[in-house]
Structures are given as structure tokens and as C-alpha cells.
Amino acid sequence: MSAEAVAGPPRSLYLHLPFCARRCPYCDFAILVGGESLREPYVAAVLRELDSLSPAARRGAPLRSLYLGGGTPSLLPPPLLERLLVAVRQRFGLAPGAEVTLEANPEGITPGLVRDWLSLGINRLSLGVQSLDDPTLRWLGRNHDAAAAEAALATARAAGVGNLSCDLIFAVPSRPASSFGASLSRLLCFQPEHVSCYELTVEPGTELGRDVARRRRPAPSEGDFLEQRRLAREMLAQAGLRRYEISNYARPGHESRHNLNYWQGGAYLAAGCGAHGLLDRDSALALGWELAPETVGVRYWNLRAASTYVARVRSEGQGRRGWEPITAAQHRLELLACGLRLGRGTRLGGAAQLARARQLSALGLIRLRGDRAVATERGQEVLDRVTLELAAAG
Amino acid sequence: MVPRPIARIRNFSIIAHIDHGKSTLADRLLELTGTVSPRELTEQMLDTLDLERERGITIKAQAVRMLYRSREGLEYELNLIDTPGHVDFAYEVSRALAAGEGAVLVVDATQGIEAQTLANVYKALEQGLEIVPVVNKIDLPQAEPELVRAEIERVIGIPAAQSILASAKTGEGVDLVLEAIVHQLPPPSGDPEAPLRALIFDCKYDPYRGVVVYVRVRDGRLRVGTQIRMMATQGTYTVDEVGTFRPQMTVTEELSAGEVGYLIASIRNVRDSKVGDTITELSRPAPEPLPGYRQVSPMVWAGLFPVDSDEYQSLKEALERLQLNDTALTFQPETSVALGFGFRCGFLGLLHMEIVQERLEREFQLSLITTAPSVAYRVRLRGGRALEVDNPDQLPDPGSIESIEEPRVKVEIVVPKQHLGSVMDLCQERRGEFQQLEYQSPGEGTVLHYEMPLGEIIHDFYDQLKSRSRGYASMDYTLSGYRPEQLVKLDVLVAGTRVDALSIIVHREQAGRQGRRLAERLRQVIPRQLFEVPIQAAVGGKVIARETVPALRKDVLAKCYGGDITRKRKLLEKQREGKQRMKRVGSVEIPQEAFMAVLSLER
């Protein structure tokens, strides 16, 4: 893969399905609570947007990954999901063995539903477990309790989901490392192929953000973060899941193909409200962009609110809010920032960057293998600063 | 044009404290005399620099000629000579005052007389000027005009009834001010036939015409072709043009005794036209110059460094440009290990320094790091050699020093009784020596006299004075001499490396306290790095204070998908720019504020 240009054609597609039963207090995603009457029109709008993106499809290059994210995509009735999957197959095609992920919340998962998903071709389930500790789930304001989450895990496994990913949140204030550890070991009983561990992040503009700003709730502590992150790495490693990105762990061969493509700078298509896509230069030209010669790719993003997105697609055939041309220098910076988050690290370029990397290596923050830099455990904890150091020397 | 009889000329200045309404009054005078039409009148006509208008202070003196028909129907020529309004420019004020026969004293009806105003009034009285007191801002609800009138009588001795009550804002009473100027101020004296003597009270550099010299002709005449000599600098020139300010420069045939105007004479450099110097005629020189000239020299020095080292040349050019109009500014190249190439600049005082710094950043778009200001110390070395040190980093090795003398000033502080205690405490902390306390009976005001080291007042003394007196105290100071003291250099080490630009000179007895405060302050302004950063304060190699900036513990985002990637990149681009504004000392990045940290040691 050349570091100079966004690699195309796009072989990944992200579909954003914003519907949720409620908004969690820490969430700042583009979601829509309720909106039952908008589900059909929304899916119709996504199909139209896919039409508008189909010139980027290339003969002989079907999708290697499809990701249905949200929101809570599992809330969408199977017939609507089917319409989406059929449309994707028609317009872009799915390569044999393509990774097809559906994000789901534990509540309301039944064996019948899971079987429907599997029969639609969904082969990877990403379950929003978040925790298997009831006080933690209450603190997070989640809709389910630990028992419901365990039931969902059991149901998914029993129905034959062979590639199961679970999200966990750690460093929740006032919950000790031991309860996170207990949560994690109960989760490991279900032998998930993939686990994403995110520390609780307080986003401004969320209910949690306001509570923390007004000191009604404590902010997550750095100490908890450091302790629980190391605990997660040890426990997951013991269970055979390797950390391949700052927050992601997988059994070998079960790393998320879709997400790896993001982090390695490959092109991807995206549709739905609030979705971000990255196009290689040729695809962008095929879609009608006029580009300056130095542009190596295009990033575009859609309107965030589901209703305005639907209205815009109806009137214009697509729901974009903005886009930007990407230069080679910008692309390199993105590759550096994403690449350093990966277990395999990233290639560095230039004498100045290598010199700075040697200083960082002496501080125990990265390991250098030739011109490839890999962040150490300590380096990962302060990775944004490490990235800045290398970026400033690049 | 028939020359105006000298009896119909009045030359005067306005004395006022900052914000007491000098500029507004000047605007009303210009308007009422029809010198500028209300349409042309941008607020505060006399303050031409943006900075002056924003801060409400006058940096450079200006002059303007007005024609006024008095109530009995006679036309007068009024020359208003504006004075700079800050303690840093005391000498310039005295020369501007010397160019007239009188002064209008403006006092805010809600504030009363302030220390600097008083100092300037005394200057005016010493020079035999007549004073027209004006109690301004009487339109404000909290105005106490009668109290202020009484204060003027008590402090200056002008009967209360003579103070004009006015509001420059509404225009009320401004006509009375004009009448008083005409009737209470004397006309100029002087002999148009005597040998030429003209006082230089200001000058400015015009890129097309060279130096424009602002003069008040005392005796004789100035006209095109006159061969002139500057009596102090000895420069000789031929006059190319003379004229008056109306308020634009307007050519006239001559300037004769009593008149105020300008001359242009192919003078290249403002340094050749020194404020206070006397111009005479080459062929018929005056036997004696006008009194009061002195060489102006900087009191405060600081290093100015470009944030971006590529801007060194631009900084040099900008300083040269500013110097064209600012005789008081001096600079010479300086090299710092921490800050790279820059200039050691000399200023009249802290305000002057701030103004220069702001003009460099605003008018020349430069980003600067300024080091803590210092005074000039007289250092006597063993073996008899003596030198002046205005840069703490260049203080010689203590072993070689016989003695260090520091400049001292006489400080006069006007403060209401209820804040007297806290102001005296402040003076004490700053090594002040109490001299005298005057009660302005029966009022609330007191005048405190202290003698103290100049080095102690150039940091945040003025701010402290204001905050400890709830804004009521005001001050003025004059240099009183040098005195040997137990002074030492306080060095700062960041991660084991001495940072030359952070060294300061302090009194031995205060070194411990200052060192602890400086280290503490630096710990607050130096951001966490990827490793632990020790900060040490040391005197003569002995560490007297130590603080530690702990290493960064967590700095990483949990998620990096879709839109996060763009956000992350944009943040990196911004942070990368921010990093370039930091200075690297060894492996530590130090933000600009750190170099000024010494200034805020009291907070």
C-alpha cells in the first residue's frame, strides 16, 4: 500500500442506522430515539444514497467488508435489513468470505432474530455489552442489566454466531478494578472472538458531560484508566485475545477487517446520517468531484440528523453535509496517527522523524524495528503526545 | 498674510491623568473652534496611533493650532501642545510643558487628583506656567465637583471658585475653558529680532520627507533657507519648509517668536533632533541654549526574541522602523541559548516596553517572547574595572565582583487613608525606605514618599499598588541615584539545564523566597511532558528551591473510527503549530509564558 495516496477502489462500506430505544447519558453519536415512522423512509433514503455511490463500484472488486453500525441497527426489523443487504449486493457485490458486521444491543435478542440475521448473510455480531456488573451498568444508564447481557450472549452463541465481538467500558468512576475484572472474566466464559475495551470518555454536550462539568458526578480518573487497561490486556492475552489496536483485542485471524481498513488508510464508502466516507482519487473523480492535481483522496460526511438527511436525499439524491480534499501530507499524518495505534505499528519517514523516534525509544515509549515504530505499553497510554512528537518532526 | 500680533497667541498643554478626559476635551476644543468639523472628528483626534486610542493614553506628543474668536470679538491663535500621559515619559512631558506659557489641568470630578497629575502640575509650576483648572465629567451621577474644587485649592492653591466645572462629553463649560485660556494665560514673550532660539518638543519621522521637527520659537524667526544648528547635537541643516498644524501640516512663510509649528530640513534620523534641544541660527547663534535639556536614557531592559527564528531579520527591521519615531528605544543583538537570536532592548519604563512589544506584534505581525525586564546595575570588579550590566545572564562570576550598585528611585504615592497600611506593606516588601507621609487634611488623601530600588518597581509593583488600594492609589517616580547592595544572580535549571533567559538579579536576603516562588510558578506554566521535569532555582551553583513537573500519565483517545480520524488529524495540525511556538531547552518544551513568569511572582 502506498503511503502517498488513499488506496482504492473502496472495498468497505459503512451504513449508519441511527435508531435507538433511548440515548445513553455518555453517548454523542448521531442517533435517533424512537423514530419508528422514519425507519422505512430512512432505509429508502440510504438505498438512494447507495445509488449515488454506485459509480465508485468497480467490476471485479466486490466489498470485503460491510458494517451496519449505529445507533442500534438490531432494532431494525429483519425485512428492512434485508432490503439494505440486497441493495448492497446488487450495487457493489460482496466478496466470498466478506466480513458483514451488525451492531446489536443485548435487549430483545431472540434466537429467531439471530437466525434471521445469519440467514441474511450477517456473519459477525458486535454486541454492546459494556459491562456485566449491575452497578456499572446503572452508572452508565444502560437499558439492560448483567443478566440480560449474559442471556443475549448465550442466545447468540446458541444460534450459531461464529464471530462474536463485545464492547466493554472501563474506568467507570466509583467502580473498582476488581469489578471490571469480574465483568471481563464472566464475558470470557462466552469465548468472544473479539473484544473492544474503551475507557469511559466524557464528551462535552452529553448528559454525562454536563454532570461532570457541574461536579454532580466525578470524572474518570487517570489512575483507574492505567490500572484497568493493563488488567484488560493481561486477562485478554491469557484468554488468547491479542491487542491489535489501542482499544481492540482479537483471537488471531478475527481482527476486524472493516476497522483495519480505516486504520491502514484504505478507501471506504459510507451512507446514512452522520456517516464519514473516504474515497480514493479515481473513485472521487468517478463520482463527479473536480479535484486539484495534488488531491490524493476525498473525505465526505453526511448530515447528522436523520430527518434532515432523509429530506436532503429525497431532494438531491445524497445527504452530504461537507467534504474535503486530502493531500498527500494530510494522508501521511492520518496514517501516522492511526498506524501508531496498531499493534503492528507504522512506517516512519524522513531523518528528522527517525531521530525523534530514537529519542522516544530511549524514553521507552516506542520500539523501533528498522523504520517501523511500535508503541510500547507506556507509549500507548500517552500515544496522542507520542504521535504529536513524531508528527512535528515529520 | 498679516502676521498675527504676539499678544493674540496662547500656547498651552493639557495636564490630566489617564482616563480623566484629556482627549475628549481636546476633541471639543477642536470642534468648538471649527478646526475640524464634527464630521471629520474621529473620536480623540489627537491620539493618532491605534494603540493610543485603545488605551486612552498619549504616547507621542502632538500639536495643533486653533483659531478662536473670543466673546469680545478678537481672534486668537491657540496652540495646544499635547503631552504624553504616562510616568515613563516624564522628561517628554516637561519639554512639552516648556513649549507653552500655561496648562489646562483636567481633573475627573469622580476621582480627584492623582499622583502623576500632581507631579506634572509641579513641573508646570516650577517652569512658571499659569494653570487653568477644569473639573471634568460633572455630568456623571457620582461626580463630586465641589469636593474636587476644594482639593485643587488645598493641594495646588488655586481658589476653588476659579476651577471651571465642565463636561467634555456633553460640551458643558467648554466655552468657559476657551475664554479662560485667552484671559488667564499670558501671551508668549520673546523677541522676533533677537538671535533664533527654538525649543524642540517632539519630532516624527515621515518616510517621504524625513524628520519633521516640532518646535516652539522663543526668539527670532525660522523661515525657508535659514541655516540652523542644533545646540546640543551640533548638527547643522538648511530649513526646507516651515508650517503649522491645523491640524494637518500647513506651510507658512515663517515661524516667529511665540509661535508653535514644525520645520523640515532634510534631517535623516530622529536621533539628530533631540527633544529639549535648542535650534539656533548658524550665522547668528544665540549665546545660551534654552534650559532643561537632558539626554534621555533607558531605565528598563528586556530581551525580545522572535518565536520563529526565521523572523529575526523582520524583527530587526521592525525595531529599526519603530526607532525612526521613538528616540527612547534602544536595541542591540542578543543571543540566548534558550531563545536563540534576538535583541536586548532598552525602554523608558514598563509601559514603554509594553507599547513597543504590542506595536511589533500588531503592526509588524511578529510573534515575540519577551524576557523579564531588568534594570542596569553598576558592577565594580576586583582590580578596579567597572561595567554596566542590564542583562542578568551577563553578570560576571561572583568571585570577580567587588560590589554591585543598583539604581534607586524616589516614589511618590497618592493613596486614600484606608489603604495606607497595605500600600506601606507593599513598599516594605519591595525594600522601600520610608521617607515621609503627608496628610492632605482635611481630606481622605495621603501622599507617601519612599525611596526604593528601581528593580523592585519594574515588575508588578504598579499592578499590586492598584489591587491593594482597590484602584485608588497612583504613583510617580524619579531616579535618585545608585547604591551598593548584596545582590545575587538567581539561575533557573529546567531538567538540569540552565535557562539563561530566566536568570534574574535579586537581593541576597530575598533569593530563597524568590527562588521558591519562581520554581513554583514555572511548575504551573510548564505543561506535563512525556517525562518528569525537575525545576531548580540556584544561586552560585547552590540549589535553593526545587519543584517537579510530573510526567504525563494519560493522553490517548479511546476511539478512532470514521469521523474521529479527520478530527484527530486537524487537532494534530493545530497542536503542531502550537509546538512551534514553544521553545526547546534540552528536551523540554517551555511555553512563552514561562519567560514572563518572574513578573507574576506575587500572585
HADDOCK unambig.tbl for C-alpha pairs under 7 A between the chains (distance, minus, plus):
assign (segid A and resid 198 and name CA) (segid B and resid 558 and name CA) 5.42 0.50 0.50
assign (segid A and resid 199 and name CA) (segid B and resid 558 and name CA) 6.24 0.50 0.50
assign (segid A and resid 222 and name CA) (segid B and resid 553 and name CA) 6.91 0.50 0.50
assign (segid A and resid 222 and name CA) (segid B and resid 554 and name CA) 6.23 0.50 0.50
assign (segid A and resid 247 and name CA) (segid B and resid 558 and name CA) 6.30 0.50 0.50
assign (segid A and resid 262 and name CA) (segid B and resid 561 and name CA) 6.94 0.50 0.50
assign (segid A and resid 276 and name CA) (segid B and resid 562 and name CA) 5.31 0.50 0.50
assign (segid A and resid 276 and name CA) (segid B and resid 563 and name CA) 5.59 0.50 0.50
assign (segid A and resid 277 and name CA) (segid B and resid 562 and name CA) 6.99 0.50 0.50
assign (segid A and resid 333 and name CA) (segid B and resid 569 and name CA) 6.55 0.50 0.50
assign (segid A and resid 334 and name CA) (segid B and resid 565 and name CA) 6.73 0.50 0.50
assign (segid A and resid 334 and name CA) (segid B and resid 569 and name CA) 5.80 0.50 0.50
assign (segid A and resid 381 and name CA) (segid B and resid 553 and name CA) 7.00 0.50 0.50
assign (segid A and resid 381 and name CA) (segid B and resid 554 and name CA) 5.23 0.50 0.50
assign (segid A and resid 381 and name CA) (segid B and resid 555 and name CA) 6.18 0.50 0.50
assign (segid A and resid 381 and name CA) (segid B and resid 556 and name CA) 6.09 0.50 0.50
assign (segid A and resid 382 and name CA) (segid B and resid 553 and name CA) 6.62 0.50 0.50
assign (segid A and resid 382 and name CA) (segid B and resid 554 and name CA) 5.00 0.50 0.50
assign (segid A and resid 382 and name CA) (segid B and resid 555 and name CA) 4.19 0.50 0.50
assign (segid A and resid 382 and name CA) (segid B and resid 556 and name CA) 5.45 0.50 0.50
assign (segid A and resid 383 and name CA) (segid B and resid 555 and name CA) 6.20 0.50 0.50
assign (segid A and resid 383 and name CA) (segid B and resid 556 and name CA) 5.28 0.50 0.50
assign (segid A and resid 384 and name CA) (segid B and resid 555 and name CA) 5.59 0.50 0.50
assign (segid A and resid 384 and name CA) (segid B and resid 556 and name CA) 4.93 0.50 0.50
assign (segid A and resid 385 and name CA) (segid B and resid 555 and name CA) 6.44 0.50 0.50
assign (segid A and resid 388 and name CA) (segid B and resid 572 and name CA) 6.26 0.50 0.50
assign (segid A and resid 388 and name CA) (segid B and resid 576 and name CA) 6.75 0.50 0.50
assign (segid A and resid 392 and name CA) (segid B and resid 576 and name CA) 5.46 0.50 0.50
